[in-house]
Amino acid sequence: MVERRSFLLGLGLAAVAGGAVVDSEADAAPVDSQPGTFQLGGRRIRFVDLTHELTDQFNFAGSKRIVIDPIVGSGFAAGMNLNRLLLVEHTGTHIDAPRHFARQGASLGEIPLSDLIVPLAVIDLRARAAADPDVALMPDDILRWERAHGRLPEGCCVAINTGADPVADMREPKSPPVRRSAPGFSLEAAQMLAEARSVKSIAVDSMTLDRGSNVPAYPVHQFWLSSGRWGVEGITNLAAVPPAGAVLIVGAAPVRDATGFPVRLVALF
């Protein structure tokens, strides 16, 4: 019989004594902030990790979103290590599948691989976000990017680099009645990207596709995900990626019926 030390019975409950959580002393950070390279057909390809290390820094105060529970089983004496992982789907760097806001929308397991390997466009909003922590991408920002880099590639992912620090945000006490500032997309920009540019996905370095002042109405989530598209929240290390010319690879486990899941994001260029 498999025995375990503890198991978290519900979100918001403390782990039973003897259980283990991800190391709380280690701040979440990009798994690797330095670009790497490899050779392919005589060409040097660069790659960048756009993923936060997933630690319990992403837990809300009083509400556990990730717990690792060690299991002692038949292979323990031989040196086997085995954990049970309990997490909220939308934790750390993660994907929002259409089903997150559309009951009949595609679950994570139904998103085809062809939709998860896409051109990547990065729009830099850091200067504006420094003055306005609730900044939103607007249609004019998209047009400005296109004047510099050409029309957005069809089927691309548009990511906004605002310099957001989701780990610092998680440390602040949550107060649901109070609107929180957070950078995100405006509904007007989302509509332009879907209807006039055939964009497949959007990504933001904060933990919400909607700007903070639009939560909990979530107009961008409702429009974008209901249209059959997906989004990424908590992307990081965008400053190491060129504004245009990169390819985004979304390493998402094809979990049936999941509305989202932590992902490993890689940019190639």
N, C-alpha and C positions, 0 to 999 in steps of 0.2 A: 504494500500500500504506500502511495506517495504521501509524505507528510510535508507540511509547510510551516514556516515560522509565523507568518501572519498574512492576512489579506484585508485590504481596505474594503469595507462593506458598502460604502457610499461616499459620494463626493461631499466634501465639507466635513467629513469625520476624520479624526486623527487615526493614523495607523496603529494597529494593535501593538503592544509592547513586544519588542523582538523583531519587528519588521524593519525594512530598510527602505529609504528613499534615495533618490539620486543625490549625490553630494551637494549639500546646501552651501558649502564654503566656496565652491567654484562658480564664478559668475558665468552666465551664458555669454558666448562669444562665437564669432565665426569658427567653424571647425579648423579651417586653415585660411588665414587672411592673405597669404602670399600666393600669387599666381604660380602655377606649375607649367611645364612644357613637355611635349613629346614630339618625335619625328614621325611623319606619315608621308610616304611617297616623296621624300626629299623636302617636304615643307614642315616648318616648325609650327606646331599648334599649341596655343596657350589655353589653359583651363583655370577657372576660378570657382572656388566653393562659395556659394551664396546662401549657406545654411548656418543658422545658429546651432551651436551645441545644445542639445536638449537636456536641460537640468531642471531641478525643481525651482530654479529662479523664475520659471514661468508659472508657478503656482500663485493663485490669488491668496491674499491674507484670509485664513480661515477656510479655504476651499482648495483641496488638493486636485490638481489637474494631471499630475503624473506621479506614479508610485511604482517602484521596482520591489517586488516581493521575492526574496530568495526561497527556493524550494529544495528540500532534502529528499532525494529519491534513491532509486536502486543503484545509480551510478556514482553516488556521492563518495563512497569509499575508494573508488578508482580515480577520483580527482575531477569528476564531472561538476561543472558549474551550470546552474539552470535557474532562471528567474521567471516569475510571472509578472507581466507588465500590465498595469492598469492605467489608462489615460483617457482624457477627453480628446475626441478626434481633432478638435481645433486648438492645438497646443503647439507652442514653438513655431518654427517655420513650417507652415502647413498649407495644404490645398483646400479650397472650398469647391466641392463638386456642385453641379446644378441642384441636386436633391437637397442641399443645405437650405434652400429657400423655395424649392419647387417640389411638392410632394410626388409628382409623377416624373420629375427630372431624372437624368442619368445619375446613378450612384458612382462612387469612385471606381468600382470594379467594371463599370460599363464605359468609361472614357477610353477611347481607342488610343493605342500608342502613338498613332500619327498626329494626335492632338496634343501630345505631351513632349514632342521634340519640335520646337518652333523657333523662328527668328526672334531675337530679343532687341527691343528698343528701350533705351534708358533715358528718361527725361529728368534733368537735374532741377530740383526745387529747393535746394538747401538754403540758398540766400533768402528766399521768401519765407521758408519755414522758420528761419532764425528770428524773423520779425513777427511771424504769425504761426504759432504752434498748431492752429486749426486750419492750415492752408489746404486748399483743394486744387487739383489739376483742373484747368479750364480749357475750353476749346482753343483759345488763343495760345496757350502753352503748346498744344499739339501743332498748330500752324507754325509757330516759331521754330520748333524742332524740325519740321519738314523743310522750312526755308534753308536750314543749315545742312540737313542730311538727306533730303529727298523724301518722297512719299513713304509712309509707313509700309513695310512689306505686308502683303496679304497673309492673313493667318498668323500674324506675329503675337508676341506677348509684349505689352507696354508696361514697363516698370517705372515707378517714380522713386527717385532717390531724394529723401527729405532729411536724412541724417537722424531719423527717429531712433530712439533707444528703448525698445520694448521691455528690456530687463529693468531699467530704471522705473518705467511706468508700472511694472508689476509690484515694485516695492511700495508704491504709494497706496494708502488705504482706499478701498473702493466704496463709493457712496452712490448707489444706483439713481437716486433722485437728482443728483448733480451731473450735469453734462460735462463730459471730459473733453479736453482739447486733444485732437489727434489728426495728423495729416491723412488725406485720402483723396478719392476721386469725387468730382462733382457729378451729378446726374447728367448734366449737359455734355460733359466730356465723355462719359460712358456711352451715352446715346450716339454721339458722333463716332466713337471708335467702333461700335457695333454696326451702325446703319450706313455710315459713309466710308468706312475704312476696312470692313471685314476682319477686324481683329478677333483672335480666338480667346485671348486671356489678358488679364491685368494683374499687376503685382504691386505691393507697397511694403515699405520697410516698417511701418507701424503694424498694429495688430487688428486693423479694420480697413476694409476697402472703402467704406464711407468715412468722411471726415467726422470727427468726434461730435460736432454739434448736430449731426444728422442721426445720431444714435439715441434712442432705440428704434427710430422709424425705419432705418436701413433702406433708403430708396435705391441706392446703387446696388446693394446686395439683391434686392427684390427684382430690379430690372435686369441686371447682368446675368444672374444665375438662372432666372426664369427663361432667359433667351437661349439656354442650352450651353452657355459658356462657363468657364471656370476661372477662379482667381487664386492668388497666393498672398498670404499675409505673413509678416515677419521675415521677408527676404532681407538679406544683409550683404555687405561687401560690394555694393554696386559701384562704389568709386573706383574699383579695380577693373571695371568692365567698360569698353568703349561705348559711346552713345549709340552707335550703329555698327552692324557687321558681325554681331555675336549670335550664336545659337544657344538656346536654353534647352537643357535636358531635365525633365522632371522625373525623378525616381520615386514613383508613387506605387505602393503595394496595391494590387487590384482587389481590394477588400469588397466583397459583395455587400450591397446595401449601405455602405459607409457614406456619410455626408461629407467627409473630409478625413484627413490623416496627416501626421507629420511627414515631410518629404525631404529628400536630399536633392538640392538644386545645384546644377553645374552649368557654367557658361563656357562655351568653346569659341575661340576666335583666332 
